[in-house]
């Protein structure tokens, strides 16, 4: 059994009712275009991730090894149409990968066909690794962790953008995925919010082991220390990461914590202080090296003014990774380390 | 399927090599003597929890409904001798309950006998509840949570002692178990360190739902916000509990965090501040109402002086629940609420 999803991928968009339903495929096509041979769309599909439309046969000819389900299944069930295509893919030699709530391995027909054809089923939302409790021992190499004022404020995007920029500069860096979309993009990782609670920090230690002194593991953060539903995951991530560098991710127009209408966002200073304190429990040298802000909902001039105010207040580079890239963040990282 | 382990219990001590191996049975016999008809010991058993020695037949005659495995199985496996006795118990009408790492339901012969005889197997370390993500909505009733400077500093003992003292005073209170020993003692609860990470806070919300205004849920804490392996669990517990009252538990002679030789204990002031801040995210009225110290390793006079210093420093009652009981803690609770 391989420990990495085999690439290149053919991206299955199914009968996605709109572009949002295919956001996983969108992320993969955006961040790993070289790892995708094309997209497979069914009749009525309303999404398009800008790749060539291929059949299963054409995908196989183009070298695809894994059919990645890059779309949510409606109502959490697999339609007969989907099952026929997924089954045929297994018979043709594709592995299957998905980040859905329900598992491919729990669908008898798929489990049987995978077994019969010696193919792998990847349910990346459901960790199967044997994990150990975190031991807190210092590790070699460098690590950066993105942390959030809230959920869904751009932690995965920022972390992937950092990897891209660092590779442009010939710096050694690896994105370490902690959620299903990140795992499908990069081919490996672990869904830390799906591990047994005792092993959150241990999972992150496993994900970012000893490495060369100059190598950066760029660890995708999850949740927020100030999110009343998920802060345990964020706390365990902070301790397991032993981060040298932290980057705060934030969305300035949000009115309340995601999914919790009665919970306001934390003050950014308090948020950073608490994240830093938790990070320093396992790495006393941890520090913030930048702020990444999703300013999509602000006009250009307001966005610029907002970022300037953050830079003045915290003495750190503040950027919108989509509008400006993360060059300033990597500059600071190179200055500091 | 019942949601509570049926009592009374017959406690199975097996062939325990020493008293420590039977510490789960010890806890049950200490806190729920009225819920136990006796103990069942095999030849060579070196433990004794002070109950009458009974056979399976005598236990059944005395009214026992569940055979509780109150001893660790050596090397994590069930010996043939154990299996014969556990199997016979199922055939006689006992349910089985255990808090072991490996599950009773995974032993085919036990699973079959339970099915055939309509009996229940309780693996209390492995939650099976359908949980939801925490919603953070305020709940009625009052809640107290024990928090720790470290793991294994007396949180379960303190919480059970509080329940006992409050019942003596005819106050409405229920111990809410979050670990396997607590669950076996009280017959219900959830092992929060064994739930999927996303559901830690949700599990605690499930465990301590809306209740009468004067009723106290006394929630057993786990781990410590300052433990590099398990803090995620502690953070999720704090948010899910919506505690009105916090009690700090501490062991003053410990040289380092449990299992982590390079990690010192936190300063108690910082420890309390951070626990309070996290608790206030979901209940802005949260406050500390006392400190419970395990002073077993200090001479009587040193213990007294230590507790006095804590009382002066924090303005809170500080007691050793074993040496002095928790009367002072309940006094303060009654004054404050």
Interface residues (C-beta under 8 A of the other chain):
Chain A: X133 X134 X135 X136 X137 X192 X193 X194 X195 X196 X197 X198 X200 X201 X202 X225 X226 X228 X229 X230 X231 X232 X233 X234 X235 X236 X237 X239 X259 X260 X262 X263 X274 X277 X278 X281 X282
Chain B: X133 X134 X135 X136 X137 X192 X193 X194 X195 X196 X197 X198 X200 X201 X202 X225 X226 X228 X229 X230 X231 X232 X233 X234 X235 X236 X237 X239 X259 X260 X262 X263 X274 X277 X278 X281 X282
